[in-house]
Amino acid sequence: MNRRLGARLARLEEVAPKSTDPPMCVYHRDVCQMGAQPLPELYVLVVEAKRRVGQVVPPLDEHRAMTAAERVRDAREFAALLAETRERVAAEEAALKAGAPWT
């Protein structure tokens, strides 16, 4: 197996759901544990505030388990957002170390 294919398989294995993973809710990810525990008060307050200003928000009283394909897509999106955030933080840290004023 060549290195490129091996790297691609490794990335797929990272995001592929495993049989030991707990079910993940489409609307709340792992916050609600599929309705087994109440949603945190802060989460509910944020959702209600977004609803009041007209944003589309997930229903608080509905739960649906993600399919395997949805979990893979969710994991990829999460990884991309995490990488983007890490890059932005690294750039800001470098600017601060270089003497740029803190905004």
matplotlib code that plots the C-alpha trace (Angstrom):
import matplotlib.pyplot as plt

x = [0.0, 1.4, 1.8, -0.9, -3.5, -2.4, -2.8, -6.3, -7.3, -6.0, -8.1, -11.2, -10.6, -10.3, -13.7, -15.6, -18.0, -17.0, -19.3, -18.3, -19.3, -22.4, -25.3, -25.1, -28.2, -28.6, -29.9, -27.7, -24.7, -23.6, -25.0, -28.4, -27.2, -30.2, -32.6, -31.1, -30.2, -31.6, -30.0, -27.7, -29.4, -26.9, -27.5, -31.3, -30.8, -28.7, -31.1, -34.1, -32.2, -31.4, -35.0, -36.2, -33.9, -35.2, -32.4, -33.2, -32.5, -32.7, -35.8, -35.2, -37.6, -36.7, -33.9, -32.8, -29.7, -27.2, -26.6, -23.1, -22.9, -24.1, -21.5, -18.7, -19.8, -20.2, -16.7, -15.2, -16.9, -15.8, -12.2, -12.2, -13.5, -11.0, -8.1, -9.3, -9.6, -6.1, -4.6, -6.3, -5.1, -1.6, -1.6, -2.8, -0.2, 2.5, 1.3, 1.3, 4.8, 6.0, 4.8, 1.4, -1.0, -3.8, -7.2]
y = [0.0, 3.4, 6.2, 8.3, 5.6, 4.7, 8.3, 8.5, 5.3, 6.6, 9.8, 7.7, 5.6, 8.6, 9.9, 6.6, 5.8, 2.9, 0.3, 1.4, 5.0, 6.1, 7.3, 10.9, 13.1, 14.9, 18.0, 18.2, 16.0, 14.4, 17.0, 15.2, 11.6, 10.9, 12.3, 10.3, 13.5, 17.1, 19.6, 22.1, 25.3, 27.4, 25.4, 25.9, 29.6, 30.0, 28.1, 30.1, 33.4, 32.4, 31.4, 34.9, 36.7, 34.5, 32.1, 28.5, 26.3, 22.6, 21.4, 21.0, 18.1, 15.9, 13.4, 11.4, 9.2, 10.1, 7.6, 6.4, 8.7, 11.7, 10.9, 10.8, 14.1, 15.6, 14.5, 15.9, 19.2, 19.3, 18.5, 21.2, 23.8, 22.7, 23.0, 26.4, 27.6, 26.3, 28.1, 31.3, 31.0, 30.2, 33.3, 35.5, 34.1, 34.7, 38.3, 38.9, 37.5, 39.7, 42.8, 43.5, 45.3, 43.2, 44.0]
z = [0.0, -0.9, 1.6, 0.0, 0.2, 3.8, 4.9, 3.3, 5.1, 8.4, 8.0, 7.3, 10.3, 12.5, 11.6, 11.0, 13.9, 16.0, 17.4, 20.9, 20.3, 22.1, 19.9, 18.8, 18.4, 15.1, 16.8, 20.0, 19.2, 22.4, 24.8, 25.4, 25.3, 23.2, 25.7, 28.6, 30.4, 30.4, 28.2, 30.1, 31.1, 29.2, 26.0, 26.4, 27.0, 23.9, 21.7, 23.0, 22.4, 18.9, 18.3, 19.5, 17.0, 14.2, 13.7, 12.8, 15.8, 16.7, 18.5, 22.2, 22.8, 19.7, 19.4, 16.4, 16.2, 13.5, 10.8, 10.1, 7.1, 9.2, 11.9, 9.3, 7.8, 11.3, 12.3, 9.1, 9.6, 13.3, 12.3, 9.7, 12.1, 14.7, 12.3, 11.2, 14.8, 15.6, 12.6, 13.6, 17.2, 16.1, 13.8, 16.6, 19.0, 16.4, 15.9, 19.6, 20.0, 17.1, 19.0, 17.3, 19.6, 21.1, 19.7]

ax = plt.figure().add_subplot(projection="3d")
ax.plot(x, y, z, "-o")
ax.set_aspect("equal")
plt.show()
